[in-house]
Amino acid sequence: MSDAVRLQLEDFSLDAEISALRATSKRVGGIAVFLGCARDFSEGREVAQIGFDAYEAMALAELQNLRAEAVSRFTLIDARIVHRLGVVEAGENIVLVAAAAEHRAPALEACRWLIDELKARAPIWKKEITPAGDAWVTPHP
């Protein structure tokens, strides 16, 4: 759990991730969080599960680059990125992006930037598993 950037099969704890951020410095004045969850409905159809696949080495390297870039660009104290791979059930966590800063504005800006850039740059693919069949999802913001 100590790694600030991870790809993993198992679920993660939002509380543990926030605690890890808070433990980095007493200067943390604000933490912004984006938590992506698996929906049970998409594009007009029921979704039972979502499968995530990645070019793991490249995805992990890109997520580490994104974290470093965000820390520098937004003067963050720390940031964390956790993305699940494998099959995720509807209602479960998929991705966590959290940014800690001295003030709320940079934390909020960094959090939004991180999730937007993750979706655009990380080689992670999503397949919706539905009663009518499986469908790969094209990237979207």
VEXNUKE-535206 format. One line per field, with one value per atom (N, C-alpha, C): residue number from 1; residue in one letter; atom name; x, y, z. Coordinates in steps of 0.02 Angstrom, whole numbers. Layout:
<sites>
tigu <- NUM_...
torti <- A_...
migu <- CA_...
east <- X_...
north <- Y_...
up <- Z_...
</sites>
This chain:
<sites>
tigu <- 1_1_1_2_2_2_3_3_3_4_4_4_5_5_5_6_6_6_7_7_7_8_8_8_9_9_9_10_10_10_11_11_11_12_12_12_13_13_13_14_14_14_15_15_15_16_16_16_17_17_17_18_18_18_19_19_19_20_20_20_21_21_21_22_22_22_23_23_23_24_24_24_25_25_25_26_26_26_27_27_27_28_28_28_29_29_29_30_30_30_31_31_31_32_32_32_33_33_33_34_34_34_35_35_35_36_36_36_37_37_37_38_38_38_39_39_39_40_40_40_41_41_41_42_42_42_43_43_43_44_44_44_45_45_45_46_46_46_47_47_47_48_48_48_49_49_49_50_50_50_51_51_51_52_52_52_53_53_53_54_54_54_55_55_55_56_56_56_57_57_57_58_58_58_59_59_59_60_60_60_61_61_61_62_62_62_63_63_63_64_64_64_65_65_65_66_66_66_67_67_67_68_68_68_69_69_69_70_70_70_71_71_71_72_72_72_73_73_73_74_74_74_75_75_75_76_76_76_77_77_77_78_78_78_79_79_79_80_80_80_81_81_81_82_82_82_83_83_83_84_84_84_85_85_85_86_86_86_87_87_87_88_88_88_89_89_89_90_90_90_91_91_91_92_92_92_93_93_93_94_94_94_95_95_95_96_96_96_97_97_97_98_98_98_99_99_99_100_100_100_101_101_101_102_102_102_103_103_103_104_104_104_105_105_105_106_106_106_107_107_107_108_108_108_109_109_109_110_110_110_111_111_111_112_112_112_113_113_113_114_114_114_115_115_115_116_116_116_117_117_117_118_118_118_119_119_119_120_120_120_121_121_121_122_122_122_123_123_123_124_124_124_125_125_125_126_126_126_127_127_127_128_128_128_129_129_129_130_130_130_131_131_131_132_132_132_133_133_133_134_134_134_135_135_135_136_136_136_137_137_137_138_138_138_139_139_139_140_140_140_141_141_141
torti <- M_M_M_S_S_S_D_D_D_A_A_A_V_V_V_R_R_R_L_L_L_Q_Q_Q_L_L_L_E_E_E_D_D_D_F_F_F_S_S_S_L_L_L_D_D_D_A_A_A_E_E_E_I_I_I_S_S_S_A_A_A_L_L_L_R_R_R_A_A_A_T_T_T_S_S_S_K_K_K_R_R_R_V_V_V_G_G_G_G_G_G_I_I_I_A_A_A_V_V_V_F_F_F_L_L_L_G_G_G_C_C_C_A_A_A_R_R_R_D_D_D_F_F_F_S_S_S_E_E_E_G_G_G_R_R_R_E_E_E_V_V_V_A_A_A_Q_Q_Q_I_I_I_G_G_G_F_F_F_D_D_D_A_A_A_Y_Y_Y_E_E_E_A_A_A_M_M_M_A_A_A_L_L_L_A_A_A_E_E_E_L_L_L_Q_Q_Q_N_N_N_L_L_L_R_R_R_A_A_A_E_E_E_A_A_A_V_V_V_S_S_S_R_R_R_F_F_F_T_T_T_L_L_L_I_I_I_D_D_D_A_A_A_R_R_R_I_I_I_V_V_V_H_H_H_R_R_R_L_L_L_G_G_G_V_V_V_V_V_V_E_E_E_A_A_A_G_G_G_E_E_E_N_N_N_I_I_I_V_V_V_L_L_L_V_V_V_A_A_A_A_A_A_A_A_A_A_A_A_E_E_E_H_H_H_R_R_R_A_A_A_P_P_P_A_A_A_L_L_L_E_E_E_A_A_A_C_C_C_R_R_R_W_W_W_L_L_L_I_I_I_D_D_D_E_E_E_L_L_L_K_K_K_A_A_A_R_R_R_A_A_A_P_P_P_I_I_I_W_W_W_K_K_K_K_K_K_E_E_E_I_I_I_T_T_T_P_P_P_A_A_A_G_G_G_D_D_D_A_A_A_W_W_W_V_V_V_T_T_T_P_P_P_H_H_H_P_P_P
migu <- N_CA_C_N_CA_C_N_CA_C_N_CA_C_N_CA_C_N_CA_C_N_CA_C_N_CA_C_N_CA_C_N_CA_C_N_CA_C_N_CA_C_N_CA_C_N_CA_C_N_CA_C_N_CA_C_N_CA_C_N_CA_C_N_CA_C_N_CA_C_N_CA_C_N_CA_C_N_CA_C_N_CA_C_N_CA_C_N_CA_C_N_CA_C_N_CA_C_N_CA_C_N_CA_C_N_CA_C_N_CA_C_N_CA_C_N_CA_C_N_CA_C_N_CA_C_N_CA_C_N_CA_C_N_CA_C_N_CA_C_N_CA_C_N_CA_C_N_CA_C_N_CA_C_N_CA_C_N_CA_C_N_CA_C_N_CA_C_N_CA_C_N_CA_C_N_CA_C_N_CA_C_N_CA_C_N_CA_C_N_CA_C_N_CA_C_N_CA_C_N_CA_C_N_CA_C_N_CA_C_N_CA_C_N_CA_C_N_CA_C_N_CA_C_N_CA_C_N_CA_C_N_CA_C_N_CA_C_N_CA_C_N_CA_C_N_CA_C_N_CA_C_N_CA_C_N_CA_C_N_CA_C_N_CA_C_N_CA_C_N_CA_C_N_CA_C_N_CA_C_N_CA_C_N_CA_C_N_CA_C_N_CA_C_N_CA_C_N_CA_C_N_CA_C_N_CA_C_N_CA_C_N_CA_C_N_CA_C_N_CA_C_N_CA_C_N_CA_C_N_CA_C_N_CA_C_N_CA_C_N_CA_C_N_CA_C_N_CA_C_N_CA_C_N_CA_C_N_CA_C_N_CA_C_N_CA_C_N_CA_C_N_CA_C_N_CA_C_N_CA_C_N_CA_C_N_CA_C_N_CA_C_N_CA_C_N_CA_C_N_CA_C_N_CA_C_N_CA_C_N_CA_C_N_CA_C_N_CA_C_N_CA_C_N_CA_C_N_CA_C_N_CA_C_N_CA_C_N_CA_C_N_CA_C_N_CA_C_N_CA_C_N_CA_C_N_CA_C_N_CA_C_N_CA_C_N_CA_C_N_CA_C_N_CA_C_N_CA_C_N_CA_C_N_CA_C_N_CA_C_N_CA_C
east <- 42_0_44_107_150_164_159_173_120_142_96_62_91_62_60_-1_-9_-61_-49_-100_-110_-173_-184_-251_-255_-317_-368_-344_-389_-412_-467_-494_-444_-455_-412_-456_-424_-459_-449_-504_-500_-471_-492_-466_-391_-366_-294_-255_-281_-247_-244_-299_-301_-254_-254_-209_-136_-120_-51_-33_-79_-66_-56_-99_-94_-29_-3_58_121_116_175_200_154_175_120_140_91_72_104_86_24_1_-58_-117_-144_-202_-264_-256_-313_-295_-343_-335_-396_-385_-439_-436_-496_-500_-549_-529_-576_-578_-637_-647_-693_-666_-706_-735_-801_-837_-870_-878_-909_-985_-1013_-1086_-1117_-1182_-1217_-1258_-1248_-1286_-1242_-1238_-1198_-1223_-1226_-1245_-1312_-1359_-1425_-1430_-1379_-1382_-1356_-1380_-1357_-1285_-1246_-1177_-1168_-1147_-1137_-1068_-1018_-949_-912_-853_-808_-740_-711_-644_-593_-538_-484_-421_-390_-328_-279_-215_-165_-101_-63_8_41_48_63_126_181_244_238_209_201_150_95_44_72_108_136_187_228_277_241_188_151_116_89_57_108_167_221_242_246_262_208_145_89_93_106_112_168_226_284_268_237_219_169_120_70_101_145_178_215_251_289_244_198_155_110_83_34_63_128_162_127_117_85_135_108_149_156_102_104_42_43_-14_-13_-71_-77_-122_-105_-146_-149_-209_-219_-272_-256_-305_-308_-369_-379_-375_-354_-354_-397_-410_-452_-526_-567_-639_-662_-702_-729_-805_-836_-909_-941_-1002_-1040_-1045_-1031_-1033_-966_-915_-849_-806_-752_-703_-662_-645_-602_-536_-541_-481_-485_-428_-422_-366_-381_-331_-340_-285_-289_-228_-240_-187_-188_-130_-124_-81_-105_-69_-79_-43_-52_-121_-148_-212_-258_-323_-372_-366_-354_-355_-306_-242_-198_-215_-241_-261_-318_-368_-425_-405_-365_-342_-301_-256_-214_-254_-303_-344_-381_-411_-446_-397_-341_-290_-266_-253_-228_-276_-340_-387_-397_-399_-407_-346_-286_-226_-219_-238_-236_-278_-339_-384_-356_-320_-294_-228_-187_-118_-101_-136_-117_-146_-105_-129_-167_-228_-273_-338_-363_-422_-479_-539_-600_-648_-673_-723_-784_-842_-904_-931_-949_-975_-1050_-1091_-1163_-1199_-1263_-1302_-1306_-1300_-1304_-1236_-1183_-1116_-1066_-1004_-950_-937_-916_-900_-842_-790_-735_-759_-740_-761_-707_-728_-681_-665_-605_-587_-633_-646_-687_-664_-679_-657_-691
north <- -60_0_63_56_115_149_113_143_195_255_309_299_258_244_168_142_69_49_-9_-46_-110_-129_-187_-220_-285_-322_-309_-304_-298_-226_-221_-155_-118_-54_-12_23_47_82_157_192_265_294_268_293_283_225_211_257_270_314_386_410_477_482_431_430_433_397_397_467_501_570_617_612_656_645_584_568_596_620_645_711_752_818_850_888_926_991_1004_1063_1051_989_974_1013_1057_1098_1077_1039_1016_955_909_849_844_841_832_760_731_660_650_609_584_508_481_410_387_347_320_253_245_185_153_88_52_61_87_95_30_22_-37_-23_36_56_103_90_132_126_183_184_147_155_125_51_22_-50_-64_-119_-141_-166_-152_-175_-215_-277_-320_-311_-306_-300_-258_-235_-200_-233_-249_-278_-224_-223_-175_-214_-194_-223_-166_-181_-128_-157_-116_-130_-108_-155_-137_-96_-117_-80_-8_-1_65_107_76_112_136_93_113_169_165_218_284_281_342_372_329_354_386_357_387_455_459_523_575_554_600_626_582_603_654_639_685_752_749_811_853_820_856_887_850_877_940_939_997_1054_1039_1089_1125_1089_1118_1129_1120_1128_1087_1024_979_955_937_904_830_801_731_716_659_636_561_531_459_441_387_361_286_259_187_168_120_98_22_-3_-75_-104_-166_-205_-267_-304_-364_-345_-389_-380_-345_-292_-252_-258_-273_-280_-210_-206_-143_-122_-58_-31_-29_-61_-63_-4_8_59_37_87_75_112_177_219_272_287_340_387_451_503_550_563_608_654_717_767_806_813_850_912_968_1031_1073_1128_1173_1206_1216_1251_1212_1225_1186_1195_1256_1269_1225_1223_1179_1105_1085_1015_998_1041_1029_1031_1080_1085_1024_1003_945_881_873_813_806_860_858_846_880_872_799_771_702_651_655_605_616_678_691_666_678_655_579_550_476_445_471_443_453_507_522_486_475_453_382_355_289_233_185_129_78_99_57_53_-8_-17_-46_-26_-43_-81_-138_-178_-186_-165_-174_-244_-279_-346_-342_-356_-346_-412_-417_-476_-486_-431_-435_-449_-453_-465_-412_-424_-379_-326_-266_-212_-171_-163_-119_-48_-8_62_106_150_197_251_277_329_389_417_478_517_582_623_605
up <- 0_0_0_14_20_-47_-102_-167_-184_-201_-217_-285_-328_-393_-401_-413_-417_-469_-498_-536_-496_-484_-442_-458_-444_-455_-399_-338_-280_-270_-232_-215_-171_-162_-120_-69_-17_37_29_20_15_79_137_201_206_186_190_143_84_37_63_91_119_179_221_279_257_204_177_153_120_98_158_207_265_303_302_338_306_244_209_237_264_288_329_379_418_382_324_284_241_238_197_225_183_201_164_110_71_31_27_-13_-59_-123_-172_-197_-204_-223_-280_-328_-377_-368_-358_-351_-407_-452_-507_-487_-498_-478_-540_-538_-593_-591_-645_-651_-676_-662_-686_-749_-779_-838_-880_-945_-989_-1060_-1094_-1165_-1177_-1130_-1139_-1124_-1093_-1078_-1008_-979_-914_-919_-867_-863_-799_-805_-747_-717_-761_-741_-792_-771_-817_-811_-868_-869_-889_-853_-868_-885_-940_-962_-975_-970_-980_-1006_-1038_-1051_-986_-939_-869_-860_-889_-879_-905_-964_-993_-954_-933_-896_-829_-794_-730_-738_-789_-802_-818_-857_-874_-813_-770_-709_-663_-659_-618_-647_-714_-746_-732_-736_-721_-650_-603_-533_-525_-552_-546_-579_-637_-673_-633_-602_-563_-500_-467_-407_-425_-481_-502_-527_-571_-603_-554_-504_-458_-388_-381_-317_-262_-277_-230_-177_-120_-70_-88_-112_-132_-175_-208_-248_-250_-259_-264_-323_-357_-413_-405_-400_-396_-448_-491_-541_-538_-538_-537_-608_-611_-672_-660_-713_-705_-707_-679_-681_-618_-628_-573_-577_-521_-518_-517_-543_-539_-466_-453_-385_-351_-379_-347_-371_-335_-352_-413_-455_-513_-505_-495_-495_-441_-412_-363_-384_-385_-395_-336_-300_-242_-244_-230_-231_-166_-135_-72_-83_-57_-64_-1_3_60_59_-2_-9_-57_-53_-91_-167_-190_-262_-300_-282_-320_-313_-256_-247_-295_-298_-342_-416_-435_-505_-524_-481_-495_-501_-458_-459_-526_-548_-612_-670_-668_-721_-723_-665_-661_-691_-674_-701_-776_-798_-869_-908_-883_-917_-913_-858_-852_-907_-915_-967_-1037_-1048_-1114_-1129_-1078_-1090_-1068_-1019_-993_-1037_-1055_-1096_-1053_-1034_-995_-1035_-1047_-1088_-1047_-1066_-1029_-1073_-1046_-1082_-1037_-1061_-1023_-1038_-984_-989_-974_-1025_-1019_-1036_-1018_-1037_-1112_-1150_-1223_-1255_-1215_-1242_-1217_-1233_-1211_-1263_-1240_-1286_-1259_-1299_-1281_-1284_-1236_-1232_-1262_-1307_-1337_-1286_-1288_-1239_-1242_-1184_-1180_-1119_-1117_-1061_-996
</sites>
